[in-house]
Amino acid sequence: MKGAFIVLEGPDKSGKSTQAKRLVAALRAAGLEAVHTREPGGTSLAEAVRRVVLDPGLRVHPLAELLLYEAARAQHTQELILPALRRGAVVVSERYTLATLVYQGLARGLGVALARRVDRVATAGLTPDLTVVVDIPEGLFKRRDPSRAHDRLERESTAFRARVRRGYLSLARRLPRTQVVDGSRSPDEVFADLAGRAGRLLSSRGLLRRGALS
Protein backbone atom coordinates (compact mmCIF):
# COMPACT_ATOMS: atom_id res chain seq x y z
CA MET A 1 0.00 0.00 0.00
CA LYS A 2 1.22 3.50 -0.84
CA GLY A 3 -0.71 5.18 1.97
CA ALA A 4 -0.94 4.64 5.73
CA PHE A 5 -3.73 3.37 7.97
CA ILE A 6 -4.07 4.92 11.45
CA VAL A 7 -6.79 3.81 13.88
CA LEU A 8 -7.93 5.54 17.06
CA GLU A 9 -9.44 3.23 19.64
CA GLY A 10 -10.65 3.43 23.20
CA PRO A 11 -13.70 3.24 25.46
CA ASP A 12 -16.80 5.27 24.69
CA LYS A 13 -16.39 9.02 25.32
CA SER A 14 -12.60 8.75 25.27
CA GLY A 15 -12.34 11.61 22.78
CA LYS A 16 -11.58 9.59 19.65
CA SER A 17 -13.76 11.71 17.36
CA THR A 18 -12.28 15.00 18.53
CA GLN A 19 -8.72 13.75 18.13
CA ALA A 20 -9.38 12.09 14.76
CA LYS A 21 -10.75 15.35 13.36
CA ARG A 22 -7.74 17.29 14.64
CA LEU A 23 -5.30 14.76 13.25
CA VAL A 24 -6.95 14.77 9.82
CA ALA A 25 -6.92 18.58 9.76
CA ALA A 26 -3.20 18.60 10.64
CA LEU A 27 -2.39 16.04 7.96
CA ARG A 28 -4.24 18.03 5.33
CA ALA A 29 -2.48 21.20 6.43
CA ALA A 30 0.80 19.34 5.91
CA GLY A 31 -0.20 18.63 2.32
CA LEU A 32 -1.34 15.02 2.59
CA GLU A 33 -4.59 13.49 1.44
CA ALA A 34 -6.24 12.40 4.68
CA VAL A 35 -9.49 10.43 4.90
CA HIS A 36 -11.48 10.55 8.14
CA THR A 37 -13.85 7.65 8.73
CA ARG A 38 -15.42 5.65 11.53
CA GLU A 39 -16.72 2.23 12.50
CA PRO A 40 -19.30 1.02 12.21
CA GLY A 41 -19.83 3.34 9.26
CA GLY A 42 -17.90 5.08 6.54
CA THR A 43 -20.12 3.90 3.67
CA SER A 44 -23.86 4.02 3.04
CA LEU A 45 -24.32 0.34 3.84
CA ALA A 46 -22.09 0.43 6.90
CA GLU A 47 -23.86 3.54 8.25
CA ALA A 48 -27.17 1.70 7.86
CA VAL A 49 -25.74 -1.17 9.90
CA ARG A 50 -24.56 1.36 12.49
CA ARG A 51 -28.10 2.64 12.97
CA VAL A 52 -29.30 -0.90 13.64
CA VAL A 53 -26.50 -2.19 15.84
CA LEU A 54 -26.43 0.92 18.08
CA ASP A 55 -30.21 1.31 18.37
CA PRO A 56 -30.92 1.38 22.13
CA GLY A 57 -34.38 -0.07 21.50
CA LEU A 58 -33.03 -3.36 20.15
CA ARG A 59 -31.78 -6.47 21.93
CA VAL A 60 -28.89 -7.89 19.92
CA HIS A 61 -27.36 -11.30 20.57
CA PRO A 62 -23.55 -11.11 20.95
CA LEU A 63 -22.93 -13.34 17.92
CA ALA A 64 -25.35 -11.32 15.80
CA GLU A 65 -23.59 -8.17 17.03
CA LEU A 66 -20.20 -9.55 15.94
CA LEU A 67 -21.48 -10.48 12.48
CA LEU A 68 -23.19 -7.11 11.99
CA TYR A 69 -20.01 -5.24 12.87
CA GLU A 70 -17.95 -7.43 10.57
CA ALA A 71 -20.41 -7.08 7.69
CA ALA A 72 -20.11 -3.31 8.01
CA ARG A 73 -16.32 -3.64 8.19
CA ALA A 74 -16.13 -5.75 5.04
CA GLN A 75 -18.02 -3.09 3.07
CA HIS A 76 -16.04 -0.28 4.68
CA THR A 77 -12.71 -1.94 3.92
CA GLN A 78 -13.45 -2.74 0.29
CA GLU A 79 -15.35 0.41 -0.64
CA LEU A 80 -13.43 3.11 1.21
CA ILE A 81 -10.27 2.09 3.07
CA LEU A 82 -8.40 -0.03 0.53
CA PRO A 83 -8.98 2.32 -2.43
CA ALA A 84 -7.77 5.28 -0.35
CA LEU A 85 -4.63 3.43 0.76
CA ARG A 86 -3.87 2.32 -2.79
CA ARG A 87 -3.89 5.90 -4.06
CA GLY A 88 -1.55 6.99 -1.27
CA ALA A 89 -3.92 8.60 1.24
CA VAL A 90 -3.62 8.49 5.02
CA VAL A 91 -6.78 6.90 6.42
CA VAL A 92 -7.70 7.85 10.00
CA SER A 93 -10.46 5.64 11.36
CA GLU A 94 -12.29 5.76 14.65
CA ARG A 95 -12.16 2.05 15.57
CA TYR A 96 -11.31 -1.03 13.53
CA THR A 97 -10.27 -4.60 14.39
CA LEU A 98 -9.19 -3.99 18.00
CA ALA A 99 -12.67 -2.76 18.93
CA THR A 100 -14.15 -6.09 17.87
CA LEU A 101 -11.56 -8.12 19.78
CA VAL A 102 -12.31 -6.06 22.90
CA TYR A 103 -16.07 -5.52 22.76
CA GLN A 104 -17.28 -8.78 21.25
CA GLY A 105 -14.30 -11.05 21.94
CA LEU A 106 -13.65 -10.07 25.55
CA ALA A 107 -16.46 -7.94 26.98
CA ARG A 108 -19.23 -10.02 25.36
CA GLY A 109 -17.39 -13.26 26.04
CA LEU A 110 -17.31 -14.67 22.51
CA GLY A 111 -13.56 -15.14 22.70
CA VAL A 112 -10.75 -13.34 20.94
CA ALA A 113 -10.01 -16.36 18.72
CA LEU A 114 -13.51 -16.39 17.20
CA ALA A 115 -13.59 -12.62 16.79
CA ARG A 116 -10.18 -12.69 15.11
CA ARG A 117 -11.17 -15.47 12.68
CA VAL A 118 -14.26 -13.62 11.48
CA ASP A 119 -12.36 -10.34 11.35
CA ARG A 120 -9.62 -11.72 9.11
CA VAL A 121 -12.25 -12.56 6.51
CA ALA A 122 -13.99 -9.19 6.78
CA THR A 123 -10.78 -7.16 6.54
CA ALA A 124 -9.21 -9.27 3.77
CA GLY A 125 -6.16 -9.39 6.05
CA LEU A 126 -5.75 -5.61 6.29
CA THR A 127 -4.12 -4.43 9.53
CA PRO A 128 -3.51 -0.86 10.69
CA ASP A 129 -0.04 0.63 10.49
CA LEU A 130 -0.67 2.27 13.86
CA THR A 131 -3.43 1.78 16.44
CA VAL A 132 -3.61 4.28 19.29
CA VAL A 133 -5.82 3.50 22.28
CA VAL A 134 -7.09 6.64 24.02
CA ASP A 135 -7.58 5.46 27.58
CA ILE A 136 -9.88 7.13 30.13
CA PRO A 137 -11.04 6.07 33.61
CA GLU A 138 -14.68 5.29 34.36
CA GLY A 139 -15.18 8.53 36.28
CA LEU A 140 -14.40 10.57 33.18
CA PHE A 141 -16.98 8.64 31.13
CA LYS A 142 -19.67 9.67 33.59
CA ARG A 143 -18.64 13.34 33.55
CA ARG A 144 -18.39 13.80 29.78
CA ASP A 145 -21.52 15.10 28.05
CA PRO A 146 -23.97 13.62 30.61
CA SER A 147 -27.01 15.16 28.86
CA ARG A 148 -26.37 13.41 25.54
CA ALA A 149 -28.67 10.54 24.56
CA HIS A 150 -26.67 7.33 24.80
CA ASP A 151 -26.59 4.65 22.11
CA ARG A 152 -27.00 0.95 22.94
CA LEU A 153 -23.35 0.38 23.87
CA GLU A 154 -23.08 3.59 25.88
CA ARG A 155 -26.03 2.38 27.97
CA GLU A 156 -24.14 -0.71 29.06
CA SER A 157 -23.29 -1.27 32.73
CA THR A 158 -20.28 -0.02 34.62
CA ALA A 159 -19.08 -3.62 34.80
CA PHE A 160 -19.24 -3.93 31.00
CA ARG A 161 -17.26 -0.72 30.53
CA ALA A 162 -14.68 -1.99 33.02
CA ARG A 163 -14.26 -5.16 30.94
CA VAL A 164 -13.85 -3.02 27.84
CA ARG A 165 -11.15 -0.88 29.41
CA ARG A 166 -9.27 -3.88 30.80
CA GLY A 167 -9.52 -5.52 27.40
CA TYR A 168 -8.05 -2.53 25.60
CA LEU A 169 -5.15 -2.22 28.00
CA SER A 170 -4.45 -5.95 27.97
CA LEU A 171 -4.50 -6.38 24.20
CA ALA A 172 -2.59 -3.14 23.57
CA ARG A 173 0.37 -4.61 25.47
CA ARG A 174 0.37 -7.73 23.28
CA LEU A 175 -0.45 -6.53 19.79
CA PRO A 176 2.09 -5.07 17.36
CA ARG A 177 1.89 -1.42 16.28
CA THR A 178 -0.54 -0.71 19.14
CA GLN A 179 0.08 2.06 21.67
CA VAL A 180 -1.80 3.69 24.56
CA VAL A 181 -2.14 7.39 25.33
CA ASP A 182 -3.60 8.95 28.48
CA GLY A 183 -6.94 10.46 27.44
CA SER A 184 -7.60 12.08 30.81
CA ARG A 185 -5.27 14.97 29.97
CA SER A 186 -6.38 18.13 28.20
CA PRO A 187 -7.38 17.74 24.51
CA ASP A 188 -4.27 19.71 23.48
CA GLU A 189 -1.96 17.42 25.44
CA VAL A 190 -3.61 14.31 24.04
CA PHE A 191 -3.34 15.66 20.51
CA ALA A 192 0.33 16.56 20.89
CA ASP A 193 1.03 13.00 22.01
CA LEU A 194 -1.05 11.46 19.22
CA ALA A 195 0.38 13.74 16.52
CA GLY A 196 3.92 12.86 17.59
CA ARG A 197 3.23 9.15 17.24
CA ALA A 198 1.48 9.56 13.89
CA GLY A 199 4.23 11.87 12.64
CA ARG A 200 6.94 9.36 13.47
CA LEU A 201 5.09 6.64 11.56
CA LEU A 202 4.52 8.81 8.50
CA SER A 203 8.08 10.14 8.41
CA SER A 204 9.42 6.59 8.64
CA ARG A 205 7.27 5.72 5.60
CA GLY A 206 8.53 8.72 3.65
CA LEU A 207 5.10 10.34 3.58
CA LEU A 208 5.90 13.31 5.79
CA ARG A 209 8.99 15.23 6.83
CA ARG A 210 10.04 14.68 10.44
CA GLY A 211 8.40 17.10 12.88
CA ALA A 212 5.78 18.33 10.39
CA LEU A 213 2.90 17.59 12.79
CA SER A 214 4.52 18.93 15.96
N, C-alpha and C positions, 0 to 999 in steps of 0.2 A: 504493500500500500504506500502511496506517495504522501498521504496525509498523516494525521495523528488522532487518536481516539482517547479522550479524557472523560472520566466519569466521576461525578460527585455523588457520594452516598451518605447515609446517615439516618438516624431516627427521624420521625415526623417532627416538623418545626425546628429542625437543626439549622435552617438558613440556607439550604442547598440552592433554592431558586434565586435568592438575592445574590449569592456568590457566583452562580453560573452566569447570570446576566452581566455582572461586573467583569468576569473573566472574558466573556465573549466581546464585550465592548472594548476591553483592553487589547485583545488580539486583533480586532478590526482596526483599532487606532494604530497598531504596529504594522498594518499593511497586509494582514493575512485574511484569507477567507475563513470565517468562523461560523459554524452552524450550531445553533442552540436548540436542543430538543429535550424531551422528557419521556419517562416511562411510568405507567403505561401511557402511550400516546405517540405523537410525532407524525402520524399519518391519519387520514380520515378513518380507516378501519380501526386502527389502534386507539384512536380517541373515542370511538364508539364503544370499544371494549372497556375503556377506562370508565365511561359513564355507568356501565353495568357493574363492573367489579368493585367500584367504590361507592355504589348506591347504598346508603345506610338503611334503606328499607328492605334490603334483600338478605337472606341467609344463604351463604355460599359455602359449600363443602370444601375443605382444604384441598382435595385433589382437583376439584373443579376450578378452584382459585388458581392453582398452579398452572393448569392447562390454559386457562384464559390469559394469564399473564404471558405465557410462552407463545400463545397464538399471536398476541399483540406484538411480542418481540420479534417473531419471525417476519411479520409484515414490515415492521419498523426497520429491521436490519436490511432486508432486501430492497425496500423502496427508498429509504432515506440514507441510512448510515453508510452502507458499502459504496453506493455511487459517489457520495461526498468524499469519502476517503480516497477513492480511486482517482478523483480529479485533483487531489492534493489539499483538500480543506482540513481544518481542525474541527472535529466534532466534539462538542461539549454536551454531555447528556446528564440529566438528573436521573440517576439510577440506571442499572443494567443488571448483569448476571448476579453480582454480589447480593443485591436486594432479594432475589429469589432464594438464594442459598440461606439467607438469614431468616426472612419472613416465613417462607413456606417450608424450607428444609429444617430449620431449627425451631423457630417460634411456634409453627403449626405442628411440628413433630413428624413431618413426612420423611425426614432424613435427608442429609446433604447429598448422599449418593444418588438417590432418586431424582432430586432436583437438578443435580449436575447432569445426569444422563439426558433428561428431557431438554435441558438448556443447550447442550451441545448440538442437538438437532436444530433447535430454533435459531441459534446464532450462526449456524453453518461453521462453527469453530472459531468465530471471531472473538478475540479477547481485547480488552482495553490496554492501551499503552501505559496508562496511569489511572489508578482508582484512588480517590481521596475520600476518606470517611470523615465527615464533620461530626464530631462527637459532642453531645450535650447531656447533662444530668437530667433526671426526671423533674426536678424542681423547675428547671427552665422551661420544659415543655408546658407545664401548667401555667406559667406566667406569660407566655408569648401568645398574643392575640386571643385572649380568653373568650371574646364575644363572637368569634368567627364560628360559623356552622361547621361541624366536624364531619368528614367523610367516614365511611364504614371502618377503615383501619384506625383513624384517629379516635374513634369511639371505643377502641379496645381498652382492656383493663390495664391498670398499673403493672400487674404481674406480666402481662403480655409485652408491654413496652420494655420492661426490665429484661425479658428474654431476648428481645430484639437488640437492645444495647449490648448485652453480653455477647450475643452472636456476632455482632459487627466487630467488637474488640478482639474476640477470639480468632475469627477468620482473618482479620487484617494482619495479625501476627504471623499467619501461616501461608498466606497467598503471595505470590510474586507481584511486584509492581503495585502494591497496595500500601497506602500510608494513612496515618490518622492525624488530624489536626484538632486542636482544642476549640470547639465552637462556642464556648461560654465567654470568650473574649469579645471585645468590640468588633463590629463588622469590618472596620478598617484593619484591625490587627489580623483577623481571620483572612481577609483578602490578601494582605501582604504575604502571609505564610503560603497561601494557596498559589498566588501568582509566582512566587519564587520557585515552588516545586514544578509548576507547569512550565515556567521559563527554562528551567534546567533541562527538562525533557525535550522541549522544542529546539533548544540550542544544540543539544547532543544529536538531534536528528537533522540538523542543518536547515531548519525551517525558520529560525529566528536568531538574531544576534544575541550574544550573552548580555544579560542585564536589561533587555528591551522592555520587560514587563515590570521592572522594579522602580 
